[in-house]
Amino acid sequence: MAGPMAPSLRCRTRAMAPLAMDTSWRPTARAGLAWSVGTYQTMQICPSDLARWGVFAIAFPWRVQTMDDLVHCFRYVLPELQGLHARHFARKTGPP
């Protein structure tokens, strides 16, 4: 999907997006993301609730101007998000 994104979808600073780490789309499989361009530690900015396992501020390595940019940025942060997801659910299902 090459080509520029619609102007309303361009992101220089922050945007919110739901994220599902599996295909079930059950509420606990979703997270909120607030991203900006930069280099900083990913941090949880809202706790988990009934609808999602948290909201996280993440750093994208470059501006999102096209759908391809967005895909590349998500591929860049996906391993870290998968780790956060695994740690969150390990705490939920671990020993009391």
C-alpha positions in Angstrom: 0.0 0.0 0.0 2.2 2.8 -1.2 1.4 6.4 -1.6 0.7 9.2 0.8 -1.8 8.8 3.6 -4.8 11.1 3.8 -3.7 14.4 5.6 -5.9 13.6 8.6 -3.9 10.3 9.1 -0.4 11.8 9.1 1.4 11.7 12.4 4.2 13.9 13.5 3.6 13.7 17.3 0.9 11.5 18.7 -1.9 9.3 17.7 -3.9 6.6 19.4 -4.5 3.2 17.9 -6.0 -0.1 19.3 -3.6 -3.0 19.1 -4.6 -6.7 19.2 -1.8 -9.2 19.8 -3.9 -12.1 18.6 -6.9 -12.5 16.2 -9.6 -13.0 18.8 -10.2 -9.3 19.4 -11.4 -10.1 22.9 -11.1 -7.0 25.0 -8.1 -8.2 27.0 -6.2 -8.7 23.7 -6.2 -5.0 23.0 -3.8 -2.2 24.0 -3.9 1.5 23.2 -0.8 3.1 21.7 0.3 6.8 21.8 3.3 7.2 19.5 5.7 10.0 18.7 9.0 10.1 16.7 12.0 9.8 18.9 14.0 7.5 21.1 12.7 6.8 24.6 11.8 3.9 26.8 8.3 2.5 26.1 6.1 3.3 29.1 2.6 2.4 30.3 0.6 5.6 30.5 -2.8 4.1 31.5 -3.3 0.9 33.4 -5.2 -2.1 32.1 -9.0 -2.1 32.4 -11.8 -4.3 31.1 -11.3 -3.1 27.5 -7.5 -3.4 27.1 -4.3 -4.5 28.7 -3.0 -0.9 29.0 -2.1 2.2 27.0 1.5 2.6 26.1 3.6 5.5 24.8 6.0 4.2 22.2 8.7 5.8 20.0 8.7 5.3 16.3 12.0 5.7 14.6 10.7 8.1 11.9 7.7 10.1 10.9 4.6 8.4 9.5 3.7 9.9 6.1 2.6 6.9 4.2 0.9 3.6 5.0 4.3 1.9 4.3 5.9 4.1 6.9 3.2 3.0 9.4 3.8 -0.7 8.6 7.6 -0.3 9.0 7.2 1.6 12.3 4.9 -1.1 13.7 7.3 -3.8 12.6 10.1 -1.9 14.4 8.2 -1.8 17.8 6.4 -5.1 17.5 9.0 -7.3 19.4 8.9 -4.9 22.3 5.1 -4.9 22.3 5.0 -8.7 22.2 7.3 -8.8 25.2 5.0 -6.4 27.2 2.0 -8.5 26.2 3.7 -11.7 27.3 4.8 -10.2 30.7 1.3 -8.7 31.3 -0.5 -12.0 30.8 2.2 -14.0 32.6 1.4 -12.0 35.7 -2.4 -12.6 35.2 -2.0 -16.4 34.9 1.0 -16.9 37.2 0.9 -18.2 40.7 -1.0 -16.2 43.3 
